[in-house]
């Protein structure tokens, strides 16, 4: 819920380039995945971009299994992620 609120708040302020740093996320359940997808969808609807940074091995494996890794732009470094925005 906090992710949804934060994303919607950023989009309402006109901030369309969102980088979600997941380095500290040790565990995520289906609700968490749903929130990430929902935030991605909301940003796309407003011509924004939501990208993921620093996925843990566990999270990267989960995103691969669910095929979501093919949907999101994922980066290992913040510099690489920031330079990828249009």
C-alpha positions as CSV (number, residue, x, y, z in Angstrom):
1,X,0.0,0.0,0.0
2,X,2.9,2.4,0.8
3,X,4.3,1.8,-2.7
4,X,1.0,2.6,-4.4
5,X,0.6,5.8,-2.3
6,X,4.1,6.9,-3.0
7,X,3.9,6.2,-6.8
8,X,0.5,7.9,-7.2
9,X,1.8,10.9,-5.2
10,X,4.9,11.2,-7.5
11,X,2.8,10.9,-10.6
12,X,0.3,13.5,-9.3
13,X,3.3,15.9,-8.8
14,X,4.2,15.4,-12.4
15,X,7.3,13.2,-11.7
16,X,7.2,10.6,-14.4
17,X,10.6,9.0,-14.0
18,X,10.4,6.6,-11.1
19,X,13.3,4.4,-10.0
20,X,12.4,1.7,-7.5
21,X,15.4,0.5,-5.5
22,X,14.7,-3.0,-4.2
23,X,18.2,-3.7,-2.7
24,X,16.8,-4.0,0.8
25,X,13.9,-6.2,-0.1
26,X,14.6,-9.7,1.2
27,X,11.1,-11.1,0.6
28,X,8.2,-10.2,-1.5
29,X,4.8,-12.0,-1.8
30,X,2.2,-11.9,-4.6
31,X,0.7,-8.7,-3.1
32,X,4.0,-7.0,-3.3
33,X,4.5,-8.1,-6.9
34,X,1.0,-6.9,-7.6
35,X,1.8,-3.5,-6.2
36,X,4.9,-3.2,-8.4
37,X,2.9,-4.1,-11.5
38,X,0.1,-1.7,-10.5
39,X,2.7,1.1,-10.0
40,X,4.2,0.3,-13.4
41,X,0.8,0.4,-15.1
42,X,-0.1,3.7,-13.4
43,X,3.1,5.3,-14.5
44,X,2.7,4.0,-18.1
45,X,-0.9,5.4,-18.3
46,X,0.6,8.8,-17.5
47,X,3.4,8.5,-20.0
48,X,5.9,7.8,-17.2
49,X,8.6,5.2,-16.7
50,X,9.0,3.0,-13.7
51,X,12.3,1.1,-13.6
52,X,13.7,-1.4,-11.1
53,X,17.1,-1.2,-9.4
54,X,19.2,-3.7,-7.4
55,X,17.1,-6.8,-7.4
56,X,18.2,-9.4,-5.0
57,X,18.9,-12.9,-6.3
58,X,15.7,-14.1,-4.8
59,X,13.7,-11.3,-6.3
60,X,15.4,-11.7,-9.7
61,X,14.6,-15.4,-9.7
62,X,10.9,-14.7,-8.8
63,X,10.7,-12.0,-11.6
64,X,12.2,-14.5,-14.0
65,X,9.7,-17.3,-13.1
66,X,6.8,-15.0,-13.4
67,X,8.2,-13.6,-16.7
68,X,8.0,-10.1,-15.3
69,X,11.7,-9.6,-15.9
70,X,10.7,-9.2,-19.6
71,X,8.3,-6.4,-18.7
72,X,10.5,-4.2,-16.5
73,X,13.7,-2.4,-17.2
74,X,16.1,-3.7,-14.5
75,X,19.5,-2.2,-13.6
76,X,22.3,-3.1,-11.3
77,X,23.6,0.4,-10.7
78,X,21.9,3.7,-10.0
79,X,24.1,5.5,-12.6
80,X,23.1,3.0,-15.3
81,X,19.4,3.3,-14.4
82,X,19.4,7.1,-14.3
83,X,21.2,7.4,-17.7
84,X,18.6,5.1,-19.3
85,X,15.7,7.6,-18.8
86,X,14.6,9.4,-22.0
